[in-house]
Amino acid sequence: MREHALDASACALIGDKDSDIDAGRAAGVGCLIRLDASAAMATSSTRPDPETVISLREAQRVLEECSRRQILRPSASG
């Protein structure tokens, strides 16, 4: 992230493994989303815990929510 001058707290991570979420949490990623197609029902969580979704379409909804809450911000470079 440093190489691209990204603010981790303004970024999102979608992962399907515990190690993905752990890496995002360690990096300070602002919006953590766990993709788990076997989850019976998605659950809402607050930062820094991941929100669990069952599809990429649902992940898009979470990204939009993060954006509305101003967790995700456009980069200064573009």
Backbone hydrogen bonds, N-H to C=O, Kabsch-Sander energy under -0.5 kcal/mol:
donor,donor_aa,acceptor,acceptor_aa,energy
4,H,1,M,-0.6
5,A,2,R,-1.6
6,L,1,M,-2.4
8,A,6,L,-0.8
10,A,7,D,-2.3
11,C,8,A,-1.9
13,L,31,C,-2.5
15,G,13,L,-0.5
15,G,33,I,-2.6
20,D,17,K,-0.5
21,I,17,K,-1.8
22,D,18,D,-3.0
23,A,19,S,-2.2
24,G,20,D,-2.3
25,R,21,I,-2.7
26,A,22,D,-2.6
27,A,23,A,-1.9
28,G,24,G,-0.7
28,G,25,R,-1.0
29,V,24,G,-2.8
30,G,8,A,-1.8
30,G,11,C,-0.6
31,C,11,C,-1.6
33,I,13,L,-2.5
34,R,51,E,-2.9
35,L,15,G,-3.0
35,L,33,I,-0.6
36,D,34,R,-0.7
36,D,53,V,-3.2
39,A,36,D,-1.9
43,T,52,T,-0.6
49,D,46,T,-1.5
51,E,32,L,-2.3
52,T,43,T,-1.0
53,V,34,R,-3.0
59,A,55,S,-1.8
60,Q,56,L,-2.0
61,R,57,R,-1.3
62,V,58,E,-1.8
63,L,59,A,-2.6
64,E,60,Q,-2.3
65,E,61,R,-2.0
66,C,62,V,-2.8
67,S,63,L,-2.3
68,R,64,E,-2.4
69,R,65,E,-2.2
70,Q,67,S,-1.5
71,I,66,C,-2.9
72,L,66,C,-0.8
73,R,10,A,-1.0
78,G,75,S,-1.2
